Amino acid sequence: MNCDMNRVIVITGASSGIGAELARRVGANGDKPVLVARRTDLLAAVAAESGGDALALTADVTVRAEVEAVVAAAIERHGHIDVWVNNAGRGITRPVLELTDEDLDDMLRINVKSALYGIQAVVPHMRARGSGHIINVSSMLGRIPFASMRSAYSAAKHALMSLTANLRVDLAQSAPGIHVSAFIPGVVATEFGSSALHGGIDSRQMPTAQPVSEAIDSLVDCIDHPRAEVFSRPGYKQQVRDYYAADDLAEVERRPPFTVSPAAAAAEFARDSRGTGVARLGGEQLEAAEGMARVSPKSSS
């Protein structure tokens, strides 16, 4: 991928959080962000802060036809698309035994189908050009089930990781000029937690949440230097390695950080403000513990 600026970068879920900050950053760097979200007013405000070439497109990315219209509008405006970032997503606060059909359908539609629609809409264009980059924003919960209260979200992000890997394998043979990446953050200081289905703790209130600007540093580096998987914090990759290196995952899951009280989670994480170290609690686990203390899934259903 050419890391010169002036690239056309489509970003879904761009009205707030990671998507909004990415749009501002790449716009400031000289790229041409195409911002996509449902909230027109917020989207326009972010676009106004994302450079003179920013294009705001109101669309629901869980509707295939609207995603296809985004591709057409971006190409009509700029002539091509260099990078497509599937960032739109939503969490949930509900353990497995309390999930409804609607809960699971919502998580798959918002976190998986939206990305699939983007992939299927933009790959033909990138294939014809012989180049491009697709980035799917996943989560540490798509690698390790730190937070069982995020059950269906975790399942959806695991599905997204699998789709990402399979797409990468397919395109390596048929379209080697197209890069496919997964960006894997932990808890980032955005409205994500409080916007979760059935409620949740505001991630911005967590002292250990990663600043959005820091997470964006890693995401922009992924755009500039494509790799298969990019974690927003270096310690996260080692956590994944150690989890899957265990002889028996069930044995690992019977120990912290998987089983811990809210008070212990807060105390442990306070001793490790960087969120690194295999024995320490991951940010997602602190969110889970605090969420269990503050939110009752039964009372919010």
Secondary structure as UniProt FT lines:
FT   STRAND          8..12
FT   TURN            14..15
FT   HELIX           17..28
FT   TURN            29..30
FT   STRAND          32..37
FT   HELIX           40..47
FT   TURN            48..49
FT   TURN            52..53
FT   STRAND          55..58
FT   TURN            61..62
FT   HELIX           64..78
FT   STRAND          83..86
FT   HELIX           96..98
FT   HELIX           101..108
FT   HELIX           109..113
FT   HELIX           114..129
FT   STRAND          132..137
FT   HELIX           140..142
FT   HELIX           148..150
FT   HELIX           151..174
FT   TURN            176..177
FT   STRAND          178..184
FT   TURN            192..195
FT   HELIX           203..205
FT   TURN            207..208
FT   HELIX           212..224
FT   STRAND          229..231
FT   HELIX           234..245
FT   HELIX           249..252
FT   TURN            253..254
FT   TURN            256..257
FT   HELIX           262..270
FT   TURN            273..274
FT   TURN            278..279
FT   HELIX           283..294
FT   TURN            297..300
//
